[in-house]
Every structure is written in structure tokens, then in C-alpha cells.
Amino acid sequence: MFVLIGGSSSCTVNISQETIDTTSKDSGGRKTFINGATSWTMDCEAFFTDGTGTGEGETVRPSTLFTALDGGYRVAVKFYNSAGQTDAKKYFGWGYITSLSVNAAVSEWSTYSISIQGDGRLEQQNT
């Protein structure tokens, strides 16, 4: 069972593909490579909500995220654009929170930023 803990105001998914150098004397002085390990990270910013009338995701609390970070809990993440794009894809995976920042400026909405290191495969799903 999953519990929605928030939606972000901005989010970046970074997917990396390492390469393994296979250069040999037979390469004719040119470097050659094969695919290595892939990895992904997710960096998000969101408004801190107080749980009053904001609908889905209204229980977002930096303290909940801190508990997951401090406890080393593996968290589920889903990334998608809900703006009604045709053929939009959703991305789903598991990861660990690696950083959490909370900002509470005077006369501004409180926000938080979170970074997640992916653990395993990031799955692409149809919407």
C-alpha cells in the first residue's frame, strides 16, 4: 500500500548511463565503449502544506520526509506531468532520500526541496 505524501511544484529526473572503456590495440587508436550501469536521481521542490483543504497530497510534512531520510527507508516515487499531455508517460521507481531542505521565508509560502537516489530500475508506464 502506498500513501501519497505530496506533489511537487517542480521536479527533475536525471537518468545516467555509464560507459565501460573497451579500447584495445585492435581499436586503431580510437576509444571504444560498451554500456555500463545506469542510475537515476530525482530532485523536487514543493510547497509545504498544512493539511487544510488542498485535496490530494494535503498531508505533506517535511517531518514525514525527515523520518524516511533519518530511518533510511526506501520510498516509492512516481513522476508524471498532469497537464493532460497526449501520450504522456509515467515513471515509477524506488529510492532513498539523500537530502532534504526546508525554507520558511517571511511573507512567503514555505517550501522544501528533496533529492532521491534511485534504487534499481526506473519503470516507464503508459498513462
N, C-alpha and C positions, 0 to 999 in steps of 0.2 A: 504494500500500500504506500502511496506517495502522498505527501502533504505539500501543497503549494505554499511556498514561503515568500514568493514575490515575483514581480515583473520588473524589468529594468527600463530606464529611460534611454540608455544606450548600452550596446553590448558588442564586443568584438570577439570573434572566434578566430584563433590563429592555428593553422594546420601546417606542420613542417614535415618534410621528407628528407632524411639524412641520405647521404651517398657514401658508398664504400669505394675507395680508390683501388682499382684493379690494374693500374698501369704496370706493364711489364716490358721486357726487351722487345717483344713482338708488337708493341703499340706504335712503333715507328716514331718515337719522340713525342707522341701525343698522349695526354692523360685520358684514361678511360675509367668509367664508373659503373656500378650497379646500384639498384635501390637498396637502401638500408632500412632502418627503423623509422616509423612515423610517430609523431606525437602531436598533441593539441593542447591548447590552453584557452581559457575563456576569461575575459576581463569585462566587468559590468559596472555600471553606475545606476543607482536607483534612488528614488525619493523614500525617505523614512516615513512610514505611515503609522498613524496612531490607532488604527483598527476601527475607525468610525465611518461607516458608510462608503468606503471606497470599493466595495464589491470584492471580486476575486483577488486574492493575494493581500487582503487587508491585514493579515496578521504578521506582516514583515516586521521583524525586530532585529537590530544588529546583535542583540544578546543571543538570539537563536543561532545566528551565524557564528558568533564567537564560540558558543558551546560546541558547534560542529568542528570549528577550527581547533579549539583547545583540546577537544576529545579525540581528534584525529579521525573523525567519522568520514566515511565515504558518502558523497552526496550525489544524487541524480540531477542531471541538468538537461533541459530541453531548450533549444534555440530555434526561434522562428519569427517571421515578420507577420503580424496580424493585420496588416493593412489591406488585405484582400487581393494580393498579387495572384495572377493566374499562374498555375504550375509551381507555386512556391513550395519549397521543401522544408521539412523539419529535421533538426539534428538532435540526436539523443545520445547521452553517454553518462559515464560515471567519473567522478574525480574527487580530488581533495582540495579544500580551501587552503590556499597558501598565503593569502594576505587579506586583511580587512581594514578599511579606513573609514572613519565616521567624521562627518563635517557638520557643524552646527553654527553657521554664521548668524550674526544679529540681523533680524528682519528678513531672513531668507528661509526657504524650506530646508530642512535638514536632509542630508544625503549621505549615502555610503557607497564605497567602492569595494569590489571584491574580485579577487583573482582565484581561478581554479585551474589546477593542473590535471589534465585528463588522465584517466587510468584505463588503459585498454582502448578499444575501438570507439570511434565516434560514428554512430549509425546515421545514415541518411534515410529519411522516411518520406513518403508522399503525404501531402496534407489531406 
